[in-house]
């Protein structure tokens, strides 16, 4: 099973709507999902602040606690993001595959080098962004 399958299983168990085709969801559902993600990003921010403080004070126990909180926030963000994709009826695994393949094109095939600015990978000259429309709205033959 994939992570996407795990989230789908959870959503079914919690009686949450999982759609099989792209759907514009209700404002209520949209904002509930936004609030859930926002709460997890707040937890991420708190974990990062706690980690900085723990490291500054050389506290091993507080560092471990903050690292655990950080891991929890990151997993929860991904979990809710995948659930949000299911709520909208997106095939998350296919979208992930397409974005991943596209991201790998940022590596220069001749040199294997990647251009980074402030730690962020930059798009090389001639980079073509992924077109997710074909996955979201596949042609029916």
C-alpha positions as CSV (number, residue, x, y, z in Angstrom):
1,X,0.0,0.0,0.0
2,X,1.1,3.6,-0.7
3,X,0.9,6.5,1.7
4,X,-2.1,7.7,-0.4
5,X,-3.8,4.3,0.2
6,X,-3.2,4.7,3.9
7,X,-4.8,8.1,4.0
8,X,-7.8,6.9,1.9
9,X,-8.3,4.0,4.3
10,X,-8.3,6.4,7.3
11,X,-10.7,8.8,5.5
12,X,-13.1,6.0,4.8
13,X,-12.9,4.8,8.5
14,X,-13.6,8.4,9.7
15,X,-16.5,8.7,7.3
16,X,-14.8,11.5,5.3
17,X,-15.5,11.9,1.6
18,X,-13.0,10.5,-0.8
19,X,-13.7,11.3,-4.4
20,X,-12.6,9.4,-7.5
21,X,-12.7,12.2,-10.0
22,X,-11.8,15.9,-9.8
23,X,-14.5,17.8,-7.9
24,X,-15.0,21.3,-6.7
25,X,-15.7,20.8,-3.0
26,X,-18.0,22.8,-0.8
27,X,-16.8,25.9,0.9
28,X,-17.3,24.2,4.3
29,X,-15.1,21.3,3.4
30,X,-12.5,23.5,1.7
31,X,-12.1,25.7,4.8
32,X,-12.1,22.7,7.2
33,X,-9.2,21.3,5.2
34,X,-7.5,24.7,5.1
35,X,-7.8,25.1,8.9
36,X,-6.4,21.6,9.5
37,X,-3.4,22.4,7.3
38,X,-2.9,25.7,9.0
39,X,-3.0,24.2,12.4
40,X,-0.3,21.7,11.4
41,X,1.9,24.5,9.9
42,X,1.5,26.4,13.3
43,X,2.7,23.2,15.0
44,X,5.6,23.1,12.6
45,X,6.5,26.7,13.4
46,X,6.3,26.0,17.1
47,X,8.5,22.9,16.7
48,X,11.1,24.8,14.8
49,X,11.2,27.6,17.4
50,X,11.5,25.0,20.2
51,X,14.3,23.3,18.4
52,X,16.2,26.5,18.0
53,X,15.8,27.3,21.7
54,X,16.8,23.7,22.7
55,X,19.9,23.8,20.6
56,X,20.9,27.3,21.9
57,X,20.6,26.0,25.5
58,X,22.4,22.7,24.7
59,X,19.4,20.7,26.1
60,X,19.6,17.2,24.7
61,X,16.2,16.2,26.2
62,X,14.5,19.4,24.8
63,X,16.2,18.9,21.4
64,X,14.8,15.3,21.3
65,X,11.4,16.6,22.2
66,X,11.5,19.3,19.6
67,X,12.7,16.9,16.9
68,X,9.8,14.6,17.8
69,X,7.4,17.5,17.5
70,X,8.9,18.5,14.2
71,X,8.6,15.0,12.8
72,X,5.0,14.8,13.9
73,X,4.1,18.1,12.3
74,X,5.8,17.2,9.0
75,X,4.0,13.9,8.8
76,X,0.6,15.5,9.7
77,X,1.1,18.1,7.0
78,X,1.7,15.5,4.4
79,X,-1.1,13.3,5.7
80,X,-3.6,16.2,5.5
81,X,-2.3,17.3,2.2
82,X,-2.9,13.8,0.7
83,X,-6.3,13.8,2.3
84,X,-7.1,17.1,0.7
85,X,-6.1,15.7,-2.6
86,X,-8.5,12.8,-2.0
87,X,-11.3,15.2,-1.0
88,X,-10.9,17.0,-4.4
89,X,-10.7,13.7,-6.2
90,X,-7.1,13.9,-7.4
91,X,-5.0,10.9,-8.0
92,X,-2.2,12.0,-5.6
93,X,0.2,9.2,-6.5
94,X,0.0,10.1,-10.2
95,X,0.4,13.8,-9.4
96,X,3.4,13.0,-7.2
97,X,5.0,10.9,-9.9
98,X,4.6,13.7,-12.5
99,X,6.0,16.4,-10.2
100,X,8.9,14.2,-9.1
101,X,9.9,13.4,-12.7
102,X,9.7,17.1,-13.5
103,X,11.8,18.1,-10.5
104,X,14.5,15.7,-11.6
105,X,14.8,17.7,-14.9
106,X,16.3,20.5,-12.8
107,X,19.5,18.4,-12.7
108,X,21.9,19.2,-15.6
109,X,22.2,15.9,-17.5
110,X,25.7,16.6,-18.6
111,X,27.3,17.9,-15.4
112,X,24.9,16.5,-12.8
113,X,24.9,20.0,-11.2
114,X,22.0,21.8,-9.7
115,X,21.7,25.6,-9.4
116,X,20.8,26.7,-5.9
117,X,20.1,30.1,-4.5
118,X,19.8,30.3,-0.7
119,X,19.4,26.6,-0.6
120,X,16.5,26.5,-3.1
121,X,16.9,24.6,-6.3
122,X,16.5,26.9,-9.3
123,X,14.8,26.1,-12.6
124,X,17.5,25.8,-15.3
125,X,17.3,27.6,-18.6
126,X,14.7,25.9,-20.8
127,X,13.0,24.3,-17.9
128,X,9.4,23.2,-18.8
129,X,7.1,23.1,-15.8
130,X,4.9,20.0,-15.4
131,X,1.4,20.1,-16.9
132,X,-0.8,18.4,-14.4
133,X,-4.0,18.9,-16.4
134,X,-3.5,15.6,-18.3
135,X,-3.6,13.7,-15.0
136,X,-6.4,15.8,-13.5
137,X,-8.6,15.8,-16.6
138,X,-7.5,12.7,-18.7
139,X,-8.8,12.4,-22.2
140,X,-11.6,9.8,-22.5
141,X,-11.3,7.9,-25.7
